[in-house]
Amino acid sequence: MGYFEHLRAFLHERYRLGGLVDLATHKTVPIHRHSVWYYWGGMTLVLIGIQIISGVLLLLYYRPSAQEAFESVRFLMTRVQFGWLVRSVHAWAANLAIFCAMVHLASVFFLKAYRPPRELTWVTGVVLLFLLFGFGFTGYLLPWNTLAFFATKVGTEIAGIVPVVGPVVQIFLRGGSDVGDVTITRFFWLHVAILPIGLMTLLSLHLLMIQLQGMSKPPWVKSNRSMPFFPNFFLRDLVAWSLILGIVLCVSVHWPATLGEKADPFAPTPVGIQPEWYFLWMFQTLKIFPGHLFGLEGELVAVGLTGLAGLALLLVPWLDRPARREQSSWLVWAVGVLGIAYVVGMTGYALWVKPH
């Protein structure tokens, strides 16, 4: 203990960390029957950490070019010791991070934790979810296999539907008129540099806001019961983190990530090509819209409605006016339920009708 005391005294003398220590030790967590939802944010954070660590290990062997990307991933999976496991952990942790982030956002929505003064905490959380979608989209192409190539081609074509800015965004993402060597280079740098900078900046801001404002209590909970964050809640968090790490390792071992065949830009588009599960509801929405609607192209209407839904999600703290006055808003609650039902229903429908 003497060494730790000397280290603490050394740091305290030079950096005056007393305020941060007091903030951490005096932080409390509300106790009520919905407290279980507080763990999802921490699990998302741990999965992001797993993504960073496994991603750095993958970078040691990956080569971002259309000529070498597929071979470098195949070498990693077949010749590097435990390389297949690292890639599987990276792939599964990515999917679980997006799933946990979606559950966390839904719990914050229904517990009305976006009420004043936590509006900006909600905004940063929504943008973080959008960034995780960006990670999924840009990382999907990097193995340069057939499925990833054609899914990216379809995804960038959807981006080009938006009037005025759509074609510009499409060319920016592709680096030209079609998906090719420049595309994989751009997606690589977006995935390992641009998006991580945005993620770390927003994540730090998000965590700082939570630390300063504390955890929100639902408006209908009148009890003032709470527990200290450290060590009581922190030890419970550790159990949840250990559980999610165990799940990632188990699914990575039993269902390891596959590579498929190398992409051939001149091959026809495979039948039943689909994006990752978290984009399926948008993909299926585009498919069910008619060719023309209200004098406009159906795909344009679908993309416009999806964009408006994303904007509405971002502005929930200001759209739910009753919640700002600590009152119930059944309309917003019902819209949230319908939104989740639509996303889940469309995702399930897209998986059910997938051609074989």
The 8 nearest C-alpha neighbors of each residue, nearest first, counted from 0:
[[1, 3, 2, 4, 5, 6, 7, 8],
 [0, 2, 4, 3, 5, 6, 7, 8],
 [1, 3, 5, 4, 0, 6, 7, 8],
 [4, 2, 6, 0, 5, 1, 7, 8],
 [5, 3, 7, 1, 6, 2, 8, 0],
 [4, 6, 8, 2, 3, 7, 9, 1],
 [7, 5, 9, 3, 4, 8, 2, 10],
 [8, 6, 4, 10, 9, 5, 11, 3],
 [7, 9, 11, 5, 6, 10, 12, 4],
 [10, 8, 6, 12, 7, 11, 5, 13],
 [11, 9, 7, 13, 12, 8, 14, 6],
 [12, 10, 15, 8, 14, 13, 9, 16],
 [13, 11, 9, 10, 8, 14, 15, 7],
 [12, 14, 10, 11, 15, 9, 8, 16],
 [13, 15, 11, 16, 10, 12, 9, 17],
 [16, 14, 11, 17, 13, 12, 10, 18],
 [17, 15, 19, 18, 14, 11, 20, 10],
 [16, 18, 20, 19, 15, 21, 11, 22],
 [19, 17, 21, 20, 16, 22, 15, 23],
 [20, 18, 22, 21, 16, 17, 23, 24],
 [19, 21, 17, 23, 22, 18, 24, 16],
 [20, 22, 18, 24, 19, 23, 25, 17],
 [23, 21, 19, 20, 25, 24, 26, 18],
 [22, 24, 20, 21, 26, 25, 19, 229],
 [23, 25, 21, 26, 22, 229, 20, 228],
 [24, 26, 22, 23, 21, 27, 227, 228],
 [25, 27, 23, 228, 24, 22, 227, 213],
 [28, 26, 227, 228, 226, 225, 25, 29],
 [27, 29, 225, 226, 228, 214, 227, 30],
 [30, 28, 225, 224, 216, 31, 226, 27],
 [29, 31, 225, 224, 34, 28, 226, 32],
 [32, 30, 33, 34, 29, 220, 224, 222],
 [31, 33, 34, 30, 35, 220, 36, 29],
 [34, 32, 31, 35, 36, 30, 37, 110],
 [33, 35, 36, 31, 37, 32, 30, 29],
 [36, 34, 37, 33, 38, 32, 39, 31],
 [37, 35, 34, 38, 39, 33, 106, 103],
 [36, 38, 35, 34, 39, 40, 41, 103],
 [39, 37, 36, 41, 40, 35, 236, 42],
 [40, 38, 42, 103, 41, 37, 36, 99],
 [41, 39, 43, 42, 38, 103, 44, 37],
 [40, 42, 44, 43, 38, 39, 45, 236],
 [43, 41, 39, 45, 44, 40, 240, 46],
 [44, 42, 46, 40, 96, 41, 45, 99],
 [43, 45, 41, 47, 42, 46, 40, 48],
 [46, 44, 48, 42, 47, 43, 41, 49],
 [45, 47, 49, 43, 48, 96, 44, 92],
 [48, 46, 50, 44, 45, 49, 43, 51],
 [47, 49, 45, 51, 46, 50, 52, 44],
 [50, 48, 46, 52, 47, 51, 53, 45],
 [51, 49, 47, 48, 53, 89, 52, 54],
 [50, 52, 54, 48, 49, 53, 55, 47],
 [51, 53, 49, 55, 54, 50, 48, 56],
 [52, 54, 56, 50, 55, 89, 51, 85],
 [55, 53, 57, 51, 56, 52, 50, 58],
 [54, 56, 58, 52, 57, 53, 51, 59],
 [57, 55, 53, 54, 58, 59, 52, 85],
 [58, 56, 54, 59, 55, 60, 61, 53],
 [59, 57, 55, 61, 60, 56, 54, 62],
 [58, 60, 57, 56, 61, 55, 62, 54],
 [61, 59, 58, 57, 71, 75, 62, 72],
 [60, 62, 58, 71, 59, 57, 72, 63],
 [63, 61, 68, 67, 64, 71, 60, 58],
 [64, 62, 68, 184, 183, 61, 187, 67],
 [65, 63, 68, 66, 67, 180, 62, 183],
 [64, 66, 180, 68, 67, 143, 183, 179],
 [65, 67, 64, 68, 69, 180, 70, 63],
 [66, 68, 70, 64, 69, 65, 62, 71],
 [69, 67, 62, 71, 64, 63, 70, 65],
 [68, 70, 142, 72, 143, 71, 67, 73],
 [71, 69, 73, 67, 72, 68, 74, 66],
 [70, 72, 74, 68, 61, 73, 69, 67],
 [73, 71, 75, 69, 74, 70, 76, 142],
 [72, 74, 70, 76, 75, 71, 77, 69],
 [75, 73, 71, 78, 77, 72, 76, 70],
 [76, 74, 72, 79, 82, 73, 77, 78],
 [75, 77, 83, 82, 73, 74, 78, 72],
 [78, 76, 74, 75, 73, 79, 83, 82],
 [77, 79, 74, 75, 76, 80, 82, 73],
 [80, 78, 75, 82, 77, 81, 76, 74],
 [79, 81, 82, 78, 83, 77, 75, 76],
 [82, 80, 84, 83, 79, 85, 76, 75],
 [81, 83, 76, 79, 75, 85, 80, 84],
 [84, 82, 76, 86, 81, 85, 87, 75],
 [83, 85, 87, 81, 82, 86, 88, 251],
 [84, 86, 88, 82, 87, 83, 53, 89],
 [87, 85, 89, 83, 84, 88, 90, 82],
 [86, 88, 256, 84, 90, 251, 255, 89],
 [87, 89, 85, 91, 86, 90, 251, 92],
 [90, 88, 86, 92, 87, 50, 53, 91],
 [89, 91, 87, 93, 88, 92, 86, 94],
 [92, 90, 94, 88, 93, 89, 87, 95],
 [91, 93, 95, 89, 94, 90, 46, 88],
 [94, 92, 96, 90, 91, 95, 89, 97],
 [95, 93, 91, 97, 92, 96, 98, 90],
 [94, 96, 98, 92, 97, 93, 99, 91],
 [97, 95, 93, 99, 43, 46, 98, 94],
 [96, 98, 100, 94, 95, 99, 101, 131],
 [97, 99, 95, 101, 96, 100, 94, 102],
 [100, 98, 102, 96, 101, 43, 97, 95],
 [99, 101, 103, 97, 98, 102, 43, 96],
 [100, 102, 104, 98, 99, 103, 97, 105],
 [103, 101, 99, 105, 104, 100, 106, 98],
 [102, 104, 100, 106, 39, 101, 105, 40],
 [105, 103, 107, 101, 106, 102, 100, 108],
 [104, 106, 108, 102, 107, 103, 101, 109],
 [107, 105, 103, 109, 108, 104, 110, 102],
 [108, 106, 104, 112, 110, 105, 109, 111],
 [109, 107, 105, 111, 106, 110, 104, 112],
 [108, 110, 111, 106, 107, 105, 332, 112],
 [109, 111, 217, 107, 112, 108, 106, 216],
 [112, 110, 108, 109, 113, 107, 114, 217],
 [111, 113, 107, 215, 114, 110, 108, 217],
 [114, 112, 118, 117, 111, 121, 316, 115],
 [113, 115, 112, 323, 117, 111, 316, 116],
 [116, 114, 117, 118, 323, 113, 316, 112],
 [115, 117, 118, 114, 113, 119, 212, 120],
 [118, 116, 115, 120, 113, 119, 114, 121],
 [119, 117, 113, 121, 120, 316, 115, 116],
 [118, 120, 122, 121, 117, 123, 116, 113],
 [119, 121, 117, 123, 118, 122, 205, 124],
 [120, 122, 124, 119, 118, 113, 123, 125],
 [123, 121, 119, 125, 124, 120, 313, 126],
 [122, 124, 126, 120, 125, 121, 205, 127],
 [123, 125, 127, 121, 122, 126, 120, 128],
 [126, 124, 128, 122, 127, 123, 121, 313],
 [125, 127, 129, 123, 128, 124, 130, 122],
 [128, 126, 130, 124, 125, 129, 123, 131],
 [129, 127, 131, 125, 130, 126, 124, 132],
 [128, 130, 126, 132, 127, 131, 133, 125],
 [131, 129, 133, 127, 132, 128, 126, 134],
 [130, 132, 134, 128, 133, 129, 135, 127],
 [133, 131, 135, 129, 130, 134, 136, 128],
 [134, 132, 130, 136, 131, 135, 137, 129],
 [135, 133, 131, 137, 132, 136, 138, 190],
 [134, 136, 132, 138, 133, 137, 139, 131],
 [135, 137, 133, 139, 134, 138, 132, 140],
 [138, 136, 186, 134, 139, 135, 190, 133],
 [139, 137, 135, 141, 140, 136, 134, 190],
 [138, 140, 136, 137, 147, 141, 135, 142],
 [141, 139, 147, 143, 138, 142, 148, 137],
 [140, 142, 143, 138, 139, 183, 187, 68],
 [143, 141, 69, 144, 140, 68, 72, 139],
 [144, 142, 141, 69, 140, 262, 148, 68],
 [145, 143, 261, 262, 260, 147, 142, 146],
 [144, 146, 262, 148, 147, 261, 260, 149],
 [145, 147, 148, 149, 144, 150, 272, 262],
 [148, 146, 140, 150, 144, 145, 149, 139],
 [149, 147, 145, 151, 146, 150, 140, 143],
 [148, 150, 152, 151, 146, 147, 153, 145],
 [151, 149, 147, 153, 152, 148, 274, 146],
 [152, 150, 154, 148, 149, 153, 147, 155],
 [151, 153, 149, 150, 155, 154, 156, 178],
 [154, 152, 156, 150, 151, 155, 149, 157],
 [155, 153, 151, 157, 156, 152, 150, 158],
 [154, 156, 158, 157, 152, 153, 169, 151],
 [155, 157, 153, 159, 158, 154, 152, 160],
 [156, 158, 154, 155, 159, 160, 153, 161],
 [159, 157, 155, 156, 160, 165, 169, 161],
 [158, 160, 165, 166, 156, 169, 157, 161],
 [159, 161, 157, 158, 165, 299, 162, 156],
 [162, 160, 165, 159, 158, 164, 299, 163],
 [161, 163, 165, 164, 160, 166, 159, 299],
 [162, 164, 165, 161, 166, 167, 160, 159],
 [165, 163, 167, 166, 162, 168, 161, 159],
 [164, 166, 159, 161, 168, 167, 162, 158],
 [167, 165, 159, 169, 168, 164, 170, 163],
 [166, 168, 164, 170, 165, 169, 171, 159],
 [169, 167, 171, 165, 166, 170, 164, 172],
 [168, 170, 166, 159, 172, 171, 167, 155],
 [169, 171, 173, 175, 167, 174, 172, 168],
 [172, 170, 168, 174, 169, 173, 167, 175],
 [173, 171, 169, 170, 174, 168, 182, 185],
 [172, 174, 182, 170, 175, 178, 171, 169],
 [173, 175, 171, 170, 181, 182, 172, 176],
 [176, 174, 170, 173, 177, 171, 178, 181],
 [175, 177, 170, 173, 174, 178, 169, 179],
 [178, 176, 175, 173, 179, 152, 174, 170],
 [177, 179, 173, 182, 152, 176, 180, 175],
 [180, 178, 182, 181, 177, 183, 65, 173],
 [179, 181, 65, 182, 183, 64, 184, 178],
 [182, 180, 184, 174, 179, 183, 185, 173],
 [183, 181, 173, 185, 179, 184, 180, 174],
 [182, 184, 186, 185, 180, 181, 187, 64],
 [185, 183, 187, 181, 182, 186, 63, 64],
 [186, 184, 182, 188, 187, 183, 189, 181],
 [185, 187, 189, 183, 137, 184, 188, 190],
 [188, 186, 190, 184, 185, 189, 183, 191],
 [189, 187, 191, 192, 190, 185, 186, 184],
 [188, 190, 193, 186, 187, 194, 192, 191],
 [189, 191, 187, 188, 194, 137, 134, 186],
 [190, 192, 188, 189, 187, 195, 193, 194],
 [193, 191, 188, 195, 189, 194, 190, 196],
 [194, 192, 189, 196, 195, 188, 197, 191],
 [193, 195, 197, 196, 189, 190, 192, 198],
 [196, 194, 198, 197, 192, 193, 199, 191],
 [197, 195, 193, 199, 194, 198, 200, 192],
 [196, 198, 194, 200, 195, 199, 201, 193],
 [199, 197, 195, 201, 196, 200, 202, 194],
 [198, 200, 202, 196, 201, 197, 203, 195],
 [201, 199, 197, 203, 198, 202, 196, 204],
 [202, 200, 204, 198, 203, 199, 205, 197],
 [201, 203, 205, 199, 204, 200, 198, 206],
 [202, 204, 206, 200, 201, 205, 199, 207],
 [203, 205, 201, 207, 202, 206, 208, 200],
 [204, 206, 202, 208, 203, 207, 120, 201],
 [207, 205, 209, 203, 208, 204, 210, 202],
 [206, 208, 210, 204, 209, 205, 203, 211],
 [209, 207, 211, 205, 210, 206, 212, 204],
 [208, 210, 206, 213, 212, 207, 211, 205],
 [209, 211, 207, 208, 213, 212, 206, 22],
 [210, 212, 208, 209, 213, 207, 22, 206],
 [213, 211, 209, 210, 208, 214, 117, 116],
 [212, 214, 209, 210, 211, 215, 26, 27],
 [215, 213, 28, 209, 216, 212, 29, 27],
 [214, 216, 112, 213, 217, 29, 212, 111],
 [215, 217, 218, 29, 214, 220, 112, 110],
 [218, 216, 110, 219, 220, 111, 215, 112],
 [219, 217, 220, 325, 216, 111, 221, 326],
 [218, 220, 217, 221, 216, 327, 325, 326],
 [221, 219, 217, 218, 222, 216, 31, 223],
 [222, 220, 219, 223, 218, 217, 216, 224],
 [221, 223, 224, 220, 31, 30, 29, 225],
 [224, 222, 225, 221, 29, 30, 220, 31],
 [225, 223, 30, 222, 29, 226, 31, 28],
 [224, 226, 29, 30, 28, 27, 223, 227],
 [225, 227, 28, 27, 228, 29, 231, 30],
 [228, 226, 27, 229, 231, 26, 28, 232],
 [227, 229, 232, 27, 26, 231, 233, 230],
 [230, 228, 231, 233, 227, 24, 232, 23],
 [229, 231, 233, 228, 234, 232, 227, 24],
 [232, 230, 229, 233, 234, 228, 227, 226],
 [233, 231, 228, 235, 234, 230, 229, 236],
 [232, 234, 236, 230, 229, 235, 231, 228],
 [235, 233, 237, 236, 232, 231, 230, 238],
 [236, 234, 232, 238, 237, 233, 239, 231],
 [235, 237, 233, 239, 234, 238, 232, 240],
 [238, 236, 240, 234, 235, 239, 241, 233],
 [237, 239, 241, 235, 236, 240, 242, 234],
 [238, 240, 242, 236, 237, 241, 243, 235],
 [241, 239, 237, 243, 242, 238, 42, 244],
 [242, 240, 244, 238, 239, 243, 237, 245],
 [241, 243, 239, 245, 240, 244, 238, 246],
 [242, 244, 246, 240, 245, 241, 247, 239],
 [245, 243, 241, 247, 246, 242, 240, 248],
 [244, 246, 242, 248, 243, 247, 249, 241],
 [245, 247, 243, 249, 244, 248, 250, 242],
 [248, 246, 244, 245, 250, 249, 251, 92],
 [247, 249, 251, 245, 246, 250, 252, 244],
 [250, 248, 246, 252, 251, 247, 245, 253],
 [249, 251, 253, 254, 252, 247, 248, 246],
 [252, 250, 255, 248, 87, 254, 249, 88],
 [251, 253, 249, 250, 255, 254, 248, 84],
 [252, 254, 250, 251, 255, 249, 248, 256],
 [255, 253, 251, 250, 252, 256, 87, 249],
 [256, 254, 251, 87, 252, 253, 257, 84],
 [255, 257, 87, 254, 258, 86, 90, 251],
 [258, 256, 259, 255, 87, 254, 83, 76],
 [257, 259, 260, 144, 256, 73, 142, 72],
 [258, 260, 257, 144, 261, 145, 146, 262],
 [261, 259, 144, 145, 262, 258, 146, 69],
 [260, 262, 144, 145, 69, 143, 263, 259],
 [263, 261, 145, 144, 143, 148, 264, 260],
 [262, 264, 266, 265, 261, 145, 144, 148],
 [265, 263, 266, 262, 148, 179, 178, 267],
 [266, 264, 263, 267, 262, 268, 149, 145],
 [265, 267, 263, 264, 268, 262, 269, 145],
 [268, 266, 269, 265, 264, 263, 270, 149],
 [267, 269, 149, 266, 270, 272, 145, 271],
 [270, 268, 272, 267, 271, 149, 146, 145],
 [269, 271, 272, 268, 354, 355, 267, 273],
 [272, 270, 354, 353, 273, 269, 355, 268],
 [271, 273, 270, 269, 150, 146, 274, 149],
 [274, 272, 271, 150, 275, 279, 282, 146],
 [275, 273, 150, 278, 279, 276, 272, 282],
 [274, 276, 277, 278, 279, 273, 135, 136],
 [277, 275, 279, 278, 274, 346, 280, 273],
 [278, 276, 275, 279, 280, 346, 97, 132],
 [279, 277, 276, 281, 280, 275, 274, 282],
 [280, 278, 282, 276, 346, 281, 277, 283],
 [279, 281, 346, 345, 283, 282, 342, 278],
 [282, 280, 284, 279, 283, 278, 285, 305],
 [283, 281, 279, 285, 284, 280, 278, 286],
 [282, 284, 286, 280, 285, 281, 279, 349],
 [283, 285, 281, 286, 287, 282, 280, 288],
 [284, 286, 282, 283, 298, 288, 287, 301],
 [287, 285, 283, 284, 288, 282, 289, 298],
 [286, 288, 284, 285, 283, 289, 297, 282],
 [287, 289, 297, 286, 285, 284, 290, 298],
 [290, 288, 297, 291, 287, 292, 286, 298],
 [289, 291, 297, 296, 288, 292, 298, 295],
 [292, 290, 296, 297, 295, 289, 294, 293],
 [291, 293, 295, 294, 297, 296, 289, 290],
 [294, 292, 295, 291, 296, 297, 300, 289],
 [293, 295, 292, 291, 296, 297, 290, 300],
 [296, 294, 292, 291, 293, 297, 300, 299],
 [295, 297, 291, 299, 298, 290, 292, 300],
 [296, 298, 291, 290, 300, 289, 299, 288],
 [299, 297, 301, 300, 296, 285, 302, 288],
 [298, 300, 302, 296, 297, 301, 303, 160],
 [299, 301, 303, 297, 298, 302, 304, 296],
 [302, 300, 298, 304, 303, 299, 285, 305],
 [303, 301, 305, 299, 304, 300, 298, 306],
 [304, 302, 300, 306, 301, 305, 299, 307],
 [303, 305, 307, 301, 306, 302, 300, 308],
 [306, 304, 308, 302, 303, 307, 301, 309],
 [305, 307, 303, 309, 308, 304, 302, 310],
 [306, 308, 310, 304, 309, 305, 311, 303],
 [309, 307, 311, 305, 306, 310, 304, 312],
 [308, 310, 312, 306, 307, 311, 305, 313],
 [309, 311, 307, 313, 312, 308, 306, 314],
 [312, 310, 308, 314, 313, 309, 307, 315],
 [313, 311, 309, 315, 310, 314, 308, 125],
 [312, 314, 310, 311, 315, 122, 125, 309],
 [315, 313, 311, 312, 317, 316, 318, 310],
 [314, 316, 318, 312, 317, 313, 319, 311],
 [317, 315, 113, 314, 118, 319, 318, 114],
 [316, 318, 315, 319, 314, 320, 323, 118],
 [319, 317, 315, 320, 316, 314, 311, 331],
 [320, 318, 317, 322, 316, 321, 315, 331],
 [319, 321, 323, 322, 318, 317, 324, 316],
 [322, 320, 326, 324, 323, 319, 328, 327],
 [323, 321, 325, 326, 324, 320, 319, 327],
 [322, 324, 320, 321, 325, 114, 115, 319],
 [323, 325, 322, 321, 326, 320, 114, 327],
 [326, 324, 322, 323, 218, 321, 327, 114],
 [325, 327, 321, 322, 324, 328, 323, 218],
 [328, 326, 322, 321, 329, 325, 218, 219],
 [329, 327, 330, 331, 321, 332, 322, 326],
 [328, 330, 332, 331, 333, 327, 334, 321],
 [329, 331, 333, 332, 328, 334, 335, 319],
 [332, 330, 334, 333, 329, 328, 335, 319],
 [331, 333, 329, 335, 330, 334, 336, 328],
 [334, 332, 336, 330, 335, 331, 329, 337],
 [335, 333, 331, 337, 336, 332, 338, 330],
 [334, 336, 338, 332, 333, 337, 331, 339],
 [337, 335, 333, 339, 338, 334, 340, 332],
 [336, 338, 340, 334, 335, 339, 341, 333],
 [337, 339, 335, 341, 336, 340, 334, 342],
 [340, 338, 342, 336, 341, 337, 343, 335],
 [341, 339, 337, 343, 338, 342, 344, 336],
 [340, 342, 344, 338, 339, 343, 345, 337],
 [341, 343, 339, 345, 344, 280, 340, 346],
 [344, 342, 346, 340, 341, 345, 339, 347],
 [343, 345, 341, 347, 346, 342, 340, 348],
 [344, 346, 280, 348, 342, 347, 343, 341],
 [345, 347, 280, 343, 349, 279, 344, 348],
 [348, 346, 350, 344, 345, 349, 351, 343],
 [347, 349, 351, 345, 350, 346, 344, 352],
 [348, 350, 346, 347, 352, 351, 353, 345],
 [351, 349, 347, 353, 348, 352, 346, 279],
 [350, 352, 348, 349, 353, 347, 346, 354],
 [351, 353, 349, 350, 348, 354, 347, 355],
 [354, 352, 350, 351, 349, 271, 355, 273],
 [355, 353, 271, 352, 270, 351, 272, 350],
 [354, 353, 271, 270, 352, 272, 269, 351]]
